[in-house]
């Protein structure tokens, strides 16, 4: 078997080719590159560190099992993020979670966990007063987001927590751009409807 190239400087596509050949080092490199962002995405979706670790592990197992079906003309990052997002959404569909909070997940015990799971509602550029008002919605926002369809919740999280552009979300979730915009628009509308009693 030929000697492995320097994996740290190889592209994702080059590493995938090696992983398909059964090179364990190549698969370990993919995990090294994506372990943290995948875990972060799932943690923000399910709001539970242990569960996020389990779903991240499930994501990498599914990735390994399906790596032969990966098409190199697409970004590997989008492909693996879609697998992770689907794992989180499948879990949310199976079990209703009402633990979303703008102040971080209830299981968050460290400053890092609270920061990782805190939800930002509204634009990141809002004034301190607007941010304070948003934070004061607290449990009402928590309940409202918990009632969104998983697909809407996923798009809202990627837009307002991760700060991704619509195009990035569409690429990551393998959805048409128009669908992403529709999901986010409908999610915002539903949130406004659910929180309308708090406007005054």
N, C-alpha and C positions, 0 to 999 in steps of 0.2 A: 504494500500500500504506500502511495507517494507521501512524502513528508507534508505536513500541514503548513499552509502559509501563515503569515502573521495575522491572526484572527482579529486583533484589536484594530487593525487598519483596513480590514476587508469590509466590503459593503454588505448590507443585509442579504441581498440577492446571492452574493458569492458564498456567504455562510450557509444559506438555505440549500444551495447545491451540495455542499459538503454534508449537511445534516441528512439530506436525502440518501447520501451514500452510506449512512450509518455511522458517521463520525461523531462520537459522543462529545468530543471537545467543541465541535461546531454548535451542537444543541446547547451545551452549557454556556457558550458565548451569547446565544440568543436570549437565554434566561437572564444572564448578567445584564444585558442591555435593556431588557424590558420588564424585569421583575418589579422595580420600584414604580414606574409609571402605571403598570397594570394594577398593582396593588392599590395605588392611590386612587385610580378611577373607580375600582370596585368598592373601596372603603367609602367613598363619597356617595355611592349608590345605596349600599346596604347598611351603612352606619354602625357596623360591628366589626371590630378588628379581627377576632378569631374567625368569623364567618368570611371576612374578606380574604384572609390567608387561605382558607379552604377553597374559595372560589377562584383565587389566583392560581392555586395549584391545579385545580380542575382545568383552568384555561390553558396552562402549559401542557397538560396531558392531552387535551383535545388538539392543541397545536401540533404536537409531535405526531399524533395519530393521523392528522389530516394534512401533514406537510406536503405530501405528494400532490395534493389538489391545489396548492398555492400557485397562483399565476404570476410570474415575475414581472409582468408589465404593470402590475399594481404595487403600490407601496406596501412593504411587509408590515409596517407599523399600523396602517389602516386595517389590514387583514387581521392581525392579532388583537387589536383594540375591538374590532367587531365581535370576535369570539368572546372576549372578556365582557363586553357590554351585553351580549346575548345571555351569558351565564348569569349575570346580575339580574337582568330582566326576567329570565326564567324563574329565578329564585323569588323575585318580588311578586310574580304572578301566583306562585305556589303559596306564598305566605304574606298576608297583608302586614306591612310594616308601617307603624305610625310613630317612628322614633326620629324622624327628621327634625332638626332644630337649627335655628340660625346661630345658636351658641355652641354647636358641636353635638355629636352623638352622646346619648346618656352614658354610654360605656367608655367615653373618652376620659381618661384619668390624667394624662400628661398634657402639657402645653402644646406639644407637637401634634398629639391626636386631636385636640380641640381645634387647632388651626387647620388640620387636614380635613376635618369633617364639618367645619363651620360653613354655613350656606350664606351666600351674599345675594340678597334680593334687590333688584334694581341695578343700575349701571355702576361700574366700578368708580366712575368719576364723580359720583354724587357728593354733595356737600356733607360736612360732619353732622349738621342738623338733620338732613334727610336720612343719613345713615342711622342716626339715633332713633328717629321716628320708625324706620324700618325694623330696627332691632326691638323696639317696644311692642311690635306686633306679635313677637314671641310665639306662644303656643298656638295662636290662631293660624299663623303661617305654617307652623309645624303640621297641624292637622290638615290644612288645605293641600299642601304638597303631598302629604300621605294619601290623599284621595285621588290624585292625578293618575291617569293610565300610565303604566310603566314606560311606554314609548315617549310620552310627553315629559315625564319626570327625567328620563335619560337626557333628552335634548335640552331641557331647562338647566340640568346640572352641568352639562358640557358647556353651555353658553354662559351661565352666570357664576358657576364655581370655577370651572377650568378657564373661562374667558376665551373660549375658542370662537373663531369666525364661523359663520354659517357654512362656508365652503369646506372648512376643516371638519365640521361635524358631519356633513354629507359624505365626505370621503371616508371618515372613520367608521360611520355606521352603514356605509354602502347604500345610502338612500339618495333619491333625487333631491337636488337643492330645494326645489319647490315644496317637497314633502317636509323637509326640515323646517322651513320657514312657516309652513302651515301648522306643524306640531307646536312650535314655539308660540306662534300667534294664539292658537287655541288654548295652550297651557296658560298663557298670560291672561286671556279672557276668562278662563275658568277660575283662576286665582282671584281676579278682580271681582268676579261674581260672588265667590265664597267669602271675600273679605270686605264686601261693599258696606256692611254694617259698621265697619271700623273707620270708614273714611272721615267721619266728622269727629 
